Amino acid sequence: KDGPLGLALVPIIIALGALQAATVLATPIPQFAEGGTMQKDGLALVGDGGRREVVRTPDGQLMVTPATDTLMNLPKGSRIYKSIEYVR
């Protein structure tokens, strides 16, 4: 904005943005080579066990992952099975 107050806020805004970026980068992405359940919404690393995994979302949708490291955006409560053979 106009005026001296607007210019004085620029370094503070830049510092807050850098702090938010550092927080995001420092947050580990959950890995599911041994299966598990998503504890919160967000990214998950699936297929990291070198085999195809099955993902079941809370709404009942089923997905099969590739047998290679894959990032997926999953909702909280999604269940990841460590291998396609374990789903019944």
C-alpha positions in Angstrom: 0.0 0.0 0.0 0.9 3.6 -0.1 2.9 5.3 2.6 5.8 4.4 4.9 3.9 1.7 6.8 3.3 -0.3 3.6 7.1 -0.3 2.8 8.0 -1.2 6.4 5.8 -4.3 6.2 7.5 -5.8 3.1 10.4 -7.4 5.0 8.0 -8.9 7.5 5.8 -10.3 4.8 8.8 -11.8 3.0 10.1 -13.4 6.3 6.7 -14.9 7.0 6.5 -16.4 3.5 10.0 -17.9 4.0 9.0 -19.3 7.4 5.9 -21.0 5.8 8.0 -22.4 3.0 10.5 -23.9 5.4 7.8 -25.5 7.5 6.3 -27.2 4.4 9.7 -28.4 3.3 10.6 -29.8 6.7 7.4 -31.8 7.1 8.1 -35.4 6.2 5.8 -37.1 3.6 4.3 -40.3 5.1 5.7 -43.5 3.5 3.7 -46.7 3.3 6.0 -49.6 2.2 4.5 -51.6 5.1 1.0 -50.3 4.7 -0.9 -48.0 7.1 -3.5 -45.3 7.5 -3.3 -41.7 6.6 -3.5 -39.6 9.8 -4.3 -36.3 8.0 -5.1 -35.0 4.5 -2.1 -34.6 2.3 0.6 -36.2 0.2 1.6 -39.8 0.7 4.4 -41.9 -0.8 3.0 -45.2 -2.1 4.5 -48.0 -4.2 7.8 -47.4 -2.3 8.0 -51.1 -1.3 8.7 -52.0 -5.0 5.3 -53.6 -5.4 1.8 -52.6 -6.3 -0.3 -51.4 -3.3 -4.0 -51.0 -2.8 -5.4 -47.7 -1.4 -8.9 -47.6 0.0 -10.3 -44.1 0.7 -12.8 -43.4 3.4 -15.6 -43.1 0.8 -14.8 -46.7 -0.3 -12.9 -45.9 -3.5 -10.2 -48.4 -4.4 -7.0 -47.6 -6.3 -4.0 -49.8 -7.2 -0.6 -48.0 -7.2 2.3 -48.5 -9.6 5.1 -50.7 -8.3 7.4 -47.6 -8.1 7.6 -44.6 -5.8 4.4 -42.5 -6.4 3.2 -39.4 -4.6 -0.6 -39.3 -4.1 -2.8 -36.7 -2.4 -5.0 -38.8 0.0 -7.7 -37.9 2.5 -7.4 -38.6 6.2 -8.4 -42.2 7.0 -7.3 -43.6 3.7 -5.9 -47.2 4.2 -2.9 -48.3 2.3 -2.3 -52.1 2.0 1.3 -53.1 1.6 0.7 -55.5 -1.3 -2.2 -56.3 -3.6 -2.1 -59.9 -2.2 -3.2 -58.7 1.3 -6.6 -57.2 0.3 -9.6 -59.4 0.9 
